[in-house]
Amino acid sequence: MTLAKTRHVAILGTPVAALNLTSLVTRLEELIAAPGCAAAYAVNAHALNLACRHPEYSRALTRGDLIYADGFSVVLAARGLGGHLPEKLTTTDVWPRLCELAIKRGYRFFLLGGEPGLAERARTRALARYPGLQIVGAHHGYFDPGDAEIVSRINAAAPDILWVGMGDPRQVLWTDAWRRRLEVPLVVTCGGMFKIVAQELARLPHKWRQRGFEWVYRLWQEPQTWKRYCLGLPAFGLRVLAARWEQRRKPSRKG
């Protein structure tokens, strides 16, 4: 199968796909239908900061099949660098669309990540909300990254989509290390999404999320993440400003 080409915006060296929610879901379906195990990675300011500091993580990201903007800061960064991303594509907004599609198409899910018991609670809530959804397995993320047993367990369950919620950089590094052994059409990284699916974290109304205020509400609910937002967001902004300055200097060098 030949996949359609997708336009990208380079943000601090990471190619982020210029998609809206509808075209993202279409792209994910194409990846499910393609041969092999595809990987779709969601990136936000925190992930792109990590990519700037950790070359191994950056290389793993760019070996993925799809990178999309899971954060309003990434959309703003694209504008600042002269590009355009149609909208932020938070994975928790992608999840319900894929649940509905999975019921229609017969896709099977496996949930991997979080503390012991969280993936199971997310599974229970999801099955109650989406009758007919098939979640064929759930497992916590507290395992040795080199343990092949978890890969065998996933393959035995034969899911179509493996949701990996272990936070960055771990979820991307684990996926990159094992995807050749995974007999799964598609892996989607999802960070802390299982807490929201399990209804253990609330979200702002849609209009406020689209205006970029979701991180404030998340910080209020999880104050231990203050460094990620209060230090990470300004650091990301400074990196984008530095990249923009470098862009402006390049033409004068040619002259």
N, C-alpha and C positions, 0 to 999 in steps of 0.2 A: 504493500500500500504506500502511495506517495502522499506525504503530508503537505498541506498547503503552507506556503511561506507566511511568516508572521513578522510584521514590522516591530523593531525593538528600539528602545532608548537606552543608551549607555549611561549608567549612573555610577560614578566612581569605579569604572571598570567592569561593572556587572550589567549584562544585557537584560533589560526588563521588557517583557512583551507588552505592546500597546493594544490591550484588549478591554472590552467592557464585559459585564457579567455574562451576557448571552454568548458572545464569541469565545469567552473563556471556557464555558461549559461545552460548546461545540468542539473546541480544541482538545479538551480532556477526553471527549468521546472518540476523537480521532486517535488519540494515543492509546486508548483501551483496545481499539480495533487493530492497531499496528502490531507487528511481531515484536517479541521480546518484552522486557520489563522497562517501562518508561518512568521517569521521575519528574514530578512537578513540585517546584519549591516556591513558597510564599516568602517574600522579603519585605522587611520594614526597616526603619532607621537603625534599629539595634543590629539586625542581620548585616546591613551594609557597613556599619562601623566595624563589626567583627571581620568582615571580608577584607577591610583595609588593613587590619592588624595581623590577620592570620592567613598567610598565603595558601596553606593546605586547604583551609575551608573555602577560600575564594576559588581555588581550582576545582574543588568538588562541586561548588555551586554551578560553575560554568559548564561542567560535564552533564548537568541535568538537561532534560528535554524542553523544559518550560520554566521560566521564572516570571512571577507576576507580582504586582504591587499590593502588598498587604499592609497599607498604611497611607494616610493622607500626606505624611511628610515625604514619601517617595514621589507622589504625584506633584507636589510643590517643587521638589528637587528637579524633576524632569523639566518643568517650566523654566526654572532658573538656569538650566543648562541648554535651553533652546529647543527642547523636545516637547512631546505631548503624550500623556497617558490619559485615556478617556475617563477613568474613575478608579478609586481605590477598590480593591477586590479582597476584602477581609475574608479569610477562610470560613469564618462562622456565617457569612452570607452565602458563600459557595455551598456549604454543607446542605442546607434545606433544598436547594435546587438539585443537587446530586442525589439526595434521598428520594425526591419525587421521581427523578429520572431512573433511579435504580429499581423502584417498584415497577415502573413501566417496562424497563428493559430486562429485568431479572438479574441486575448486577448484585454481587455479593460483597459485603464489607468485612474487614477485619480491623479492629481498633487496637493500636499498640502505643502504650505510653502512660505517663502519669504515675502517681503513687499507687501502691497495691490497693485494688478495689475500685479505683476511679473509672477505669475503662469499662468495667462491668456495670457500674452505676450509669454511665453514659449510655451503654447499650440498653439497659432497662428503660430509661427515659425515651430513647430514640424509638424503640419498638412500640412503646405506648403511644407516641405521637404519630408514628408512620406505620400503621398496620400494613403488613405485607412486605415490609423491609426485611431483607435477609442480612443479619450480622452473624457471621459464621464463627467468630472468635473474638476474644478480648484478652489482653495481657498487659500487665504493668510495664513500666519502662526501667525498673530497677534490676537490670541484668548486666552481665559482663558483655561489653560490645563485641568481644571476640567469640561469644558463645554461639555455636552453630545450631544448637538445639531449638532455639526460638525460630530460626529460619525453617527448620524441618517442620515445626508445628504449624507455621503459617502456610507452607506449601501443602501440607496435608489437608488443611481446611479449604484450600482452593478458592480464595477470594478473587474478585475482579479488581477491587480497589483496597489497598492497604493504607490506612490513615496512621501516620506516625507522629505522635505528639510528645516529643521528648525535649523540645527547646533547641535553639541553635547555640553552638554549632553541632551538637551531638546528633540531632535527627538527620541532618544532611550528611555528616561524615559516616554515620551508620548505613544510611541508604546507599551512599556511593560505594562503600566497602562490600556490601552484600547483594547489590541488585543483580549481579551476574548469576547468583545462586537462587535468587527469588523467582519462583514460578508464578508471578503475579503480573498482570498486564500493566497496572499503574500504581505507583506509590505517590501519595500526596502528603506533604508535611503540614502539620497543623498546630504546632506549638501548644498553647494551653487551652485549645478549643474544647477538650473533653469536659473541663469544668463548667463551661457554658452549656454544653449539650446535657450534662447531668443536672443543670439548673442550680449549680452551686456558686455561680457568678452571674450577676445580672448585666444587662447591656442598656445603653442609652437608647432613646427613641431614634428611629432611622434618620430623621432630618438632622439631628445633632451629630450622629455618627458621620454622616456625609460631609459635615462642616469641619471635621477633624478634631472633635472634642472627646472622642472615646477614650483616649489615653488618660485624660483627667479623671474620668469615672473609674477606670481600671486602677489608677494610682490610689484613689480614695478607698477602694475595696481591698487592695493589696499594697499597703504602704511600704512593705519590705522591698518593693521594686523601684524605690525612689531614685536610685542611682541610674537605672536604665532610662528613666524619663528626664529627671532633672539635670543629669549630667550628659546622658547619651544624646538627647535631642539637640542641645546646643553644639555638642561636638560634631554631630552630623551636619548641622547647618554650616559650621565653619569649614568642614571638608568640601561641601558643595560650593561655598563661596570661593575657596581656593581653586577648585576645579574650573569654575567660571572665569576667574582671573587668568588662569593658564590658557583657557580657550581664547581669550581676547588678546593674549600676547603672541600667539602662534602666527597670525597673519603678518605682524610687524617683523617677525624673524625672517619670513620668506622675502620681505622687501630688503 
